[in-house]
Amino acid sequence: MKQISALYPGSFDPPTNGHLDLIERGAKIFEELVVGILRNTEKVPMFSLPERLEMLKTLTSHLKNVRIEAFHGLMVEYAKSIDATCVLRGIRAVSDYEYELQMALMNRKLEPTLETVFMMPADKYSYVSSRLVREVAQAGGPVKGLVPEVVEQKLRERLEPAYKFHDELQEDISRSSEKKERLRKKKS
Ligand code: PNS
């Protein structure tokens, strides 16, 4: 069998359990897997590039054939520069397919020798995306089980006021329902 070096490119802002699941699956089938974090100058990310690099390095330290790198510019050119012959991308649901197909075909047009391979993360992560994780966390909502603990911790630190507001609101709600319950019991 051929020893294939693959690139798993993405924004990873932040890395989710779905990303990690895919990295672990990829590490099993490729000789070497490079996780390439895009340095996107157009979008302001929630986590800086060094933060995302650090998080992913920590999360994959147990996988000896996985390397975490940053890249900018065209993904196919970066893949070539690191001798990757395959690009790994995750597909969670049919809704991902259209965008992924378009991107894979454009990449094939740019570099015909580079193959895109799609893998599915575990079904329990099929609805998890960085965008939704950011949205939930920005409103102080729970992201336990959606992202690794180090990422959850980072989100809590970054969005402390939102979490504080959310926790206080929850306390108010539970105090008022306890009060209602006491009144109901008193009446009956
Ligand atoms: O995690 P994402 O945001 O879905 O990843 C998208 C990514 C980084 C794989 C894609 O935007 C990309 O490859 N960007 C680099 C620029 C490039 O090569 N664009 C052409 C894509 S067809």
py3Dmol code that shows the C-alpha trace and the ligand (Angstrom):
import py3Dmol

protein = """\
ATOM      1  CA  MET A   1       0.000   0.000   0.000  1.00  0.00           C
ATOM      2  CA  LYS A   2       1.140   3.571  -0.688  1.00  0.00           C
ATOM      3  CA  GLN A   3       2.277   5.670   2.251  1.00  0.00           C
ATOM      4  CA  ILE A   4       0.149   8.766   1.949  1.00  0.00           C
ATOM      5  CA  SER A   5       0.769  12.121   3.535  1.00  0.00           C
ATOM      6  CA  ALA A   6      -2.437  14.123   3.905  1.00  0.00           C
ATOM      7  CA  LEU A   7      -3.396  17.691   4.714  1.00  0.00           C
ATOM      8  CA  TYR A   8      -6.470  18.475   6.807  1.00  0.00           C
ATOM      9  CA  PRO A   9      -7.043  22.212   6.209  1.00  0.00           C
ATOM     10  CA  GLY A  10      -9.503  24.410   8.055  1.00  0.00           C
ATOM     11  CA  SER A  11     -10.143  27.446  10.201  1.00  0.00           C
ATOM     12  CA  PHE A  12     -10.551  25.534  13.498  1.00  0.00           C
ATOM     13  CA  ASP A  13     -11.979  28.607  15.227  1.00  0.00           C
ATOM     14  CA  PRO A  14     -12.314  26.935  17.666  1.00  0.00           C
ATOM     15  CA  PRO A  15     -11.408  23.254  17.260  1.00  0.00           C
ATOM     16  CA  THR A  16     -14.447  21.070  18.046  1.00  0.00           C
ATOM     17  CA  ASN A  17     -14.897  17.450  19.050  1.00  0.00           C
ATOM     18  CA  GLY A  18     -15.911  16.831  15.440  1.00  0.00           C
ATOM     19  CA  HIS A  19     -12.540  18.116  14.214  1.00  0.00           C
ATOM     20  CA  LEU A  20     -10.716  15.974  16.754  1.00  0.00           C
ATOM     21  CA  ASP A  21     -12.742  12.922  15.798  1.00  0.00           C
ATOM     22  CA  LEU A  22     -11.781  13.452  12.157  1.00  0.00           C
ATOM     23  CA  ILE A  23      -8.097  13.979  13.003  1.00  0.00           C
ATOM     24  CA  GLU A  24      -8.084  10.699  14.946  1.00  0.00           C
ATOM     25  CA  ARG A  25      -9.730   8.850  12.074  1.00  0.00           C
ATOM     26  CA  GLY A  26      -7.342  10.423   9.557  1.00  0.00           C
ATOM     27  CA  ALA A  27      -4.304   9.567  11.684  1.00  0.00           C
ATOM     28  CA  LYS A  28      -5.317   5.904  11.485  1.00  0.00           C
ATOM     29  CA  ILE A  29      -5.354   5.726   7.726  1.00  0.00           C
ATOM     30  CA  PHE A  30      -2.648   8.152   6.613  1.00  0.00           C
ATOM     31  CA  GLU A  31       1.045   7.742   7.197  1.00  0.00           C
ATOM     32  CA  GLU A  32       1.254  11.413   8.150  1.00  0.00           C
ATOM     33  CA  LEU A  33      -1.483  13.963   8.726  1.00  0.00           C
ATOM     34  CA  VAL A  34      -0.774  17.690   8.735  1.00  0.00           C
ATOM     35  CA  VAL A  35      -3.526  19.820  10.232  1.00  0.00           C
ATOM     36  CA  GLY A  36      -3.236  23.147   8.395  1.00  0.00           C
ATOM     37  CA  ILE A  37      -4.798  26.158  10.079  1.00  0.00           C
ATOM     38  CA  LEU A  38      -5.663  28.881   7.602  1.00  0.00           C
ATOM     39  CA  ARG A  39      -4.253  32.314   8.387  1.00  0.00           C
ATOM     40  CA  ASN A  40      -7.167  34.241   6.983  1.00  0.00           C
ATOM     41  CA  THR A  41      -6.506  37.962   6.737  1.00  0.00           C
ATOM     42  CA  GLU A  42     -10.092  38.744   5.705  1.00  0.00           C
ATOM     43  CA  LYS A  43     -11.885  37.419   8.779  1.00  0.00           C
ATOM     44  CA  VAL A  44     -11.237  38.373  12.384  1.00  0.00           C
ATOM     45  CA  PRO A  45     -11.194  35.066  14.235  1.00  0.00           C
ATOM     46  CA  MET A  46     -12.362  34.522  17.804  1.00  0.00           C
ATOM     47  CA  PHE A  47      -9.041  32.837  18.587  1.00  0.00           C
ATOM     48  CA  SER A  48      -5.734  34.074  17.253  1.00  0.00           C
ATOM     49  CA  LEU A  49      -3.572  31.821  15.130  1.00  0.00           C
ATOM     50  CA  PRO A  50      -1.091  31.121  17.982  1.00  0.00           C
ATOM     51  CA  GLU A  51      -4.034  30.212  20.252  1.00  0.00           C
ATOM     52  CA  ARG A  52      -5.486  27.789  17.707  1.00  0.00           C
ATOM     53  CA  LEU A  53      -2.050  26.293  17.084  1.00  0.00           C
ATOM     54  CA  GLU A  54      -1.539  25.774  20.794  1.00  0.00           C
ATOM     55  CA  MET A  55      -4.984  24.259  21.351  1.00  0.00           C
ATOM     56  CA  LEU A  56      -4.616  21.804  18.475  1.00  0.00           C
ATOM     57  CA  LYS A  57      -1.069  20.855  19.475  1.00  0.00           C
ATOM     58  CA  THR A  58      -2.249  20.061  22.994  1.00  0.00           C
ATOM     59  CA  LEU A  59      -5.237  18.108  21.722  1.00  0.00           C
ATOM     60  CA  THR A  60      -3.240  15.960  19.319  1.00  0.00           C
ATOM     61  CA  SER A  61      -0.061  15.421  21.354  1.00  0.00           C
ATOM     62  CA  HIS A  62      -0.985  11.719  21.714  1.00  0.00           C
ATOM     63  CA  LEU A  63      -1.016  11.251  17.916  1.00  0.00           C
ATOM     64  CA  LYS A  64       2.572  10.805  16.805  1.00  0.00           C
ATOM     65  CA  ASN A  65       1.900  11.060  13.062  1.00  0.00           C
ATOM     66  CA  VAL A  66      -0.064  14.327  13.339  1.00  0.00           C
ATOM     67  CA  ARG A  67       1.556  17.725  12.893  1.00  0.00           C
ATOM     68  CA  ILE A  68      -0.086  21.105  13.401  1.00  0.00           C
ATOM     69  CA  GLU A  69       0.918  23.938  11.065  1.00  0.00           C
ATOM     70  CA  ALA A  70      -0.389  27.287   9.853  1.00  0.00           C
ATOM     71  CA  PHE A  71      -0.687  28.302   6.224  1.00  0.00           C
ATOM     72  CA  HIS A  72      -1.811  31.194   4.099  1.00  0.00           C
ATOM     73  CA  GLY A  73      -2.607  31.589   0.428  1.00  0.00           C
ATOM     74  CA  LEU A  74      -3.812  28.762  -1.750  1.00  0.00           C
ATOM     75  CA  MET A  75      -4.353  25.492   0.035  1.00  0.00           C
ATOM     76  CA  VAL A  76      -3.224  23.402  -2.965  1.00  0.00           C
ATOM     77  CA  GLU A  77       0.105  25.249  -3.062  1.00  0.00           C
ATOM     78  CA  TYR A  78       0.630  24.684   0.623  1.00  0.00           C
ATOM     79  CA  ALA A  79      -0.241  20.979   0.197  1.00  0.00           C
ATOM     80  CA  LYS A  80       2.379  20.702  -2.540  1.00  0.00           C
ATOM     81  CA  SER A  81       5.001  22.470  -0.426  1.00  0.00           C
ATOM     82  CA  ILE A  82       4.645  19.862   2.330  1.00  0.00           C
ATOM     83  CA  ASP A  83       4.441  16.915  -0.133  1.00  0.00           C
ATOM     84  CA  ALA A  84       0.856  16.066   0.788  1.00  0.00           C
ATOM     85  CA  THR A  85      -0.881  14.134  -1.959  1.00  0.00           C
ATOM     86  CA  CYS A  86      -4.265  14.060  -0.306  1.00  0.00           C
ATOM     87  CA  VAL A  87      -6.608  16.573   1.286  1.00  0.00           C
ATOM     88  CA  LEU A  88      -8.851  15.411   4.081  1.00  0.00           C
ATOM     89  CA  ARG A  89     -12.197  17.102   4.671  1.00  0.00           C
ATOM     90  CA  GLY A  90     -15.123  16.160   6.886  1.00  0.00           C
ATOM     91  CA  ILE A  91     -18.687  15.841   5.712  1.00  0.00           C
ATOM     92  CA  ARG A  92     -21.316  15.911   8.431  1.00  0.00           C
ATOM     93  CA  ALA A  93     -24.551  16.115   6.504  1.00  0.00           C
ATOM     94  CA  VAL A  94     -25.883  16.476   2.975  1.00  0.00           C
ATOM     95  CA  SER A  95     -25.843  20.249   3.504  1.00  0.00           C
ATOM     96  CA  ASP A  96     -22.028  20.175   3.652  1.00  0.00           C
ATOM     97  CA  TYR A  97     -21.784  18.300   0.403  1.00  0.00           C
ATOM     98  CA  GLU A  98     -22.499  21.089  -2.061  1.00  0.00           C
ATOM     99  CA  TYR A  99     -19.840  23.448  -0.689  1.00  0.00           C
ATOM    100  CA  GLU A 100     -17.305  20.662  -0.216  1.00  0.00           C
ATOM    101  CA  LEU A 101     -17.864  19.320  -3.730  1.00  0.00           C
ATOM    102  CA  GLN A 102     -17.409  22.783  -5.224  1.00  0.00           C
ATOM    103  CA  MET A 103     -14.233  23.317  -3.236  1.00  0.00           C
ATOM    104  CA  ALA A 104     -12.836  19.866  -4.083  1.00  0.00           C
ATOM    105  CA  LEU A 105     -13.474  20.387  -7.782  1.00  0.00           C
ATOM    106  CA  MET A 106     -11.924  23.851  -7.758  1.00  0.00           C
ATOM    107  CA  ASN A 107      -8.892  22.440  -5.959  1.00  0.00           C
ATOM    108  CA  ARG A 108      -8.680  19.637  -8.539  1.00  0.00           C
ATOM    109  CA  LYS A 109      -8.753  22.225 -11.300  1.00  0.00           C
ATOM    110  CA  LEU A 110      -5.921  24.106  -9.573  1.00  0.00           C
ATOM    111  CA  GLU A 111      -3.895  20.978  -8.834  1.00  0.00           C
ATOM    112  CA  PRO A 112      -5.059  17.808 -10.621  1.00  0.00           C
ATOM    113  CA  THR A 113      -2.639  15.516  -8.737  1.00  0.00           C
ATOM    114  CA  LEU A 114      -4.110  16.369  -5.334  1.00  0.00           C
ATOM    115  CA  GLU A 115      -6.972  14.107  -4.273  1.00  0.00           C
ATOM    116  CA  THR A 116      -9.657  15.154  -1.797  1.00  0.00           C
ATOM    117  CA  VAL A 117     -10.845  12.458   0.582  1.00  0.00           C
ATOM    118  CA  PHE A 118     -14.022  12.893   2.608  1.00  0.00           C
ATOM    119  CA  MET A 119     -14.569  11.259   5.953  1.00  0.00           C
ATOM    120  CA  MET A 120     -17.540  11.372   8.297  1.00  0.00           C
ATOM    121  CA  PRO A 121     -17.133  12.258  11.946  1.00  0.00           C
ATOM    122  CA  ALA A 122     -19.061  10.215  14.537  1.00  0.00           C
ATOM    123  CA  ASP A 123     -22.786  10.819  14.144  1.00  0.00           C
ATOM    124  CA  LYS A 124     -22.973  12.354  17.637  1.00  0.00           C
ATOM    125  CA  TYR A 125     -20.986  15.291  16.221  1.00  0.00           C
ATOM    126  CA  SER A 126     -22.971  15.602  12.999  1.00  0.00           C
ATOM    127  CA  TYR A 127     -24.515  18.918  14.085  1.00  0.00           C
ATOM    128  CA  VAL A 128     -21.395  20.408  15.676  1.00  0.00           C
ATOM    129  CA  SER A 129     -19.697  23.288  13.899  1.00  0.00           C
ATOM    130  CA  SER A 130     -17.253  25.976  15.047  1.00  0.00           C
ATOM    131  CA  ARG A 131     -19.756  28.631  13.997  1.00  0.00           C
ATOM    132  CA  LEU A 132     -22.562  27.238  16.179  1.00  0.00           C
ATOM    133  CA  VAL A 133     -20.171  26.640  19.073  1.00  0.00           C
ATOM    134  CA  ARG A 134     -19.127  30.306  18.873  1.00  0.00           C
ATOM    135  CA  GLU A 135     -22.762  31.381  18.740  1.00  0.00           C
ATOM    136  CA  VAL A 136     -23.776  29.313  21.777  1.00  0.00           C
ATOM    137  CA  ALA A 137     -20.698  30.376  23.754  1.00  0.00           C
ATOM    138  CA  GLN A 138     -21.145  34.058  22.871  1.00  0.00           C
ATOM    139  CA  ALA A 139     -24.561  33.853  24.545  1.00  0.00           C
ATOM    140  CA  GLY A 140     -23.005  32.149  27.588  1.00  0.00           C
ATOM    141  CA  GLY A 141     -24.559  28.772  26.729  1.00  0.00           C
ATOM    142  CA  PRO A 142     -23.102  25.364  27.569  1.00  0.00           C
ATOM    143  CA  VAL A 143     -20.687  23.827  25.065  1.00  0.00           C
ATOM    144  CA  LYS A 144     -19.749  20.794  27.138  1.00  0.00           C
ATOM    145  CA  GLY A 145     -19.441  17.714  24.952  1.00  0.00           C
ATOM    146  CA  LEU A 146     -19.197  19.794  21.785  1.00  0.00           C
ATOM    147  CA  VAL A 147     -15.608  20.892  22.246  1.00  0.00           C
ATOM    148  CA  PRO A 148     -12.662  19.425  24.159  1.00  0.00           C
ATOM    149  CA  GLU A 149     -12.260  20.629  27.760  1.00  0.00           C
ATOM    150  CA  VAL A 150      -9.272  22.874  26.986  1.00  0.00           C
ATOM    151  CA  VAL A 151     -11.343  24.658  24.355  1.00  0.00           C
ATOM    152  CA  GLU A 152     -14.315  24.941  26.707  1.00  0.00           C
ATOM    153  CA  GLN A 153     -12.026  26.530  29.281  1.00  0.00           C
ATOM    154  CA  LYS A 154     -10.626  28.959  26.692  1.00  0.00           C
ATOM    155  CA  LEU A 155     -14.150  29.943  25.612  1.00  0.00           C
ATOM    156  CA  ARG A 156     -15.126  30.578  29.238  1.00  0.00           C
ATOM    157  CA  GLU A 157     -12.064  32.783  29.743  1.00  0.00           C
ATOM    158  CA  ARG A 158     -12.607  34.673  26.494  1.00  0.00           C
ATOM    159  CA  LEU A 159     -16.341  35.184  27.033  1.00  0.00           C
ATOM    160  CA  GLU A 160     -16.405  35.622  30.802  1.00  0.00           C
ATOM    161  CA  PRO A 161     -19.006  38.454  30.855  1.00  0.00           C
ATOM    162  CA  ALA A 162     -21.422  36.439  28.673  1.00  0.00           C
ATOM    163  CA  TYR A 163     -21.071  33.365  30.910  1.00  0.00           C
ATOM    164  CA  LYS A 164     -21.477  35.483  34.059  1.00  0.00           C
ATOM    165  CA  PHE A 165     -24.654  37.074  32.673  1.00  0.00           C
ATOM    166  CA  HIS A 166     -26.026  33.675  31.602  1.00  0.00           C
ATOM    167  CA  ASP A 167     -25.273  32.038  34.971  1.00  0.00           C
ATOM    168  CA  GLU A 168     -26.886  34.923  36.889  1.00  0.00           C
ATOM    169  CA  LEU A 169     -29.955  34.735  34.666  1.00  0.00           C
ATOM    170  CA  GLN A 170     -30.229  30.985  35.278  1.00  0.00           C
ATOM    171  CA  GLU A 171     -29.990  31.564  39.029  1.00  0.00           C
ATOM    172  CA  ASP A 172     -32.757  34.193  38.837  1.00  0.00           C
ATOM    173  CA  ILE A 173     -34.956  31.820  36.845  1.00  0.00           C
ATOM    174  CA  SER A 174     -34.457  28.967  39.276  1.00  0.00           C
ATOM    175  CA  ARG A 175     -35.072  31.254  42.300  1.00  0.00           C
ATOM    176  CA  SER A 176     -38.312  32.509  40.785  1.00  0.00           C
ATOM    177  CA  SER A 177     -39.566  29.006  39.946  1.00  0.00           C
ATOM    178  CA  GLU A 178     -38.749  27.874  43.498  1.00  0.00           C
ATOM    179  CA  LYS A 179     -40.754  30.837  44.775  1.00  0.00           C
ATOM    180  CA  LYS A 180     -43.684  29.956  42.492  1.00  0.00           C
ATOM    181  CA  GLU A 181     -43.552  26.346  43.684  1.00  0.00           C
ATOM    182  CA  ARG A 182     -43.588  27.435  47.340  1.00  0.00           C
ATOM    183  CA  LEU A 183     -46.610  29.673  46.700  1.00  0.00           C
ATOM    184  CA  ARG A 184     -48.422  26.883  44.833  1.00  0.00           C
ATOM    185  CA  LYS A 185     -47.822  24.458  47.729  1.00  0.00           C
ATOM    186  CA  LYS A 186     -49.013  27.051  50.237  1.00  0.00           C
ATOM    187  CA  LYS A 187     -52.249  27.560  48.307  1.00  0.00           C
ATOM    188  CA  SER A 188     -53.025  23.854  47.966  1.00  0.00           C
TER     189      SER A 188
END
"""
ligand_1 = """\
22
PNS
O -12.838 25.209 8.233
P -13.210 25.895 6.948
O -13.345 27.377 7.189
O -14.423 25.294 6.299
O -11.969 25.676 5.923
C -11.981 26.238 4.662
C -10.588 26.139 4.023
C -9.544 26.739 4.929
C -10.249 24.683 3.777
C -10.622 26.896 2.641
O -11.184 28.142 2.838
C -9.249 27.041 2.006
O -8.682 26.075 1.566
N -8.739 28.284 2.004
C -7.438 28.591 1.474
C -7.537 29.424 0.190
C -7.862 28.518 -0.976
O -7.122 27.662 -1.368
N -9.058 28.761 -1.533
C -9.583 28.001 -2.650
C -10.564 26.971 -2.169
S -11.357 26.170 -3.468
"""
view = py3Dmol.view(width=600, height=400)
view.addModel(protein, "pdb")
view.setStyle({"model": 0}, {"cartoon": {"style": "trace"}})
view.addModel(ligand_1, "xyz")
view.setStyle({"model": 1}, {"stick": {}})
view.zoomTo()
view.show()
